[in-house]
Amino acid sequence: MSLADALGILVTSGKGGVGKSLFSIGLAAELARRGPVGLLDLDTRSPNLHYLLGLSGDVEIDAGGRPYTKPAALGGRSVPVMSSGFLAEDGVPITMPGEEIRSAIAGEIVSAHWPADLRWLVLDVDPAPGDSIAAARRWLPRLAAFVVTASDVSSLQDCHRMVNALREEGVATLGMVGNMIGALCPNCGEAIAYGAEEPVRGLAARTGVPYLGHLPWHPVFRERPVWAVQNHGSELFGEMADRVEEWEGKWRAR
């Protein structure tokens, strides 16, 4: 199986700061329990996935200039990870026009040393994803997506635009998920009113996208993100992975 045979799974929203990277890690961890999966940071201008995973910014390059992925322990497996953050120094701005963005993403998808048997590639998408989705579509002909949103009005509006953009691009949206909805007291565990689930459910219903659930706000998602998504969000990420396998079965049967 080549990388072109893998299913690319976009984790997107159209807005920054809603938790796309967190959900990308959680989904990759759950899929890793089921088969070979890779994780790619598509935010080439502001990469941060490697920070959450605790991976250093340097990367090995072979004699032909091809970068090697880095391993992250997720779901009981070693998951290969690639990010433009491996190639840039901390604090150095990454300013590139759209064509260079597409070329950089092509390099990460095509040139990187991905395992030959990769079944899924989870793509953590940048907030302004026009160029990144176009580049991903060129090299990964089979794409599906999840949309992540918080419950505030600006997140919901940007999420709505993203759902429509995915439809225009012909990318199937497998589900909508909410983040930072409700909160748990870090001391006693009591539920605290924070955010609201109903606006997210309502948007999913209006756009015809399945609503799959939400994660609460809790300090542990900031302090120990990799551990948190594998211990506090397993049911939601399991539902997302089920949707991926269902969709995969359909297109592999064609």
Buried (B, 14 or more C-beta within 10 A) or exposed (E): EEBEEBBBBBBBBBBBEBBBBBBBBBBBBBBBBBBBBBBBBBBBBEBBBBBBBEBEBEBEBEEEEEBBBBEBBBBEBBBBBBBBBBBBEEEEEBEBEEEEBBBBBBBBBBBBBBBEEBBBBBBBBBBBBEBBBBBBBEBBEBBBBBBBBBBBEEBBBBBBEBBEBBBEBEBBBBBBBBBBBBBBEEEEEEEEEBBBBEBBBEBBEEBEBBBBBBBBBBEBBEEEBBEBBBEBBBEBBBBBBBBBBEBBEEEEEE
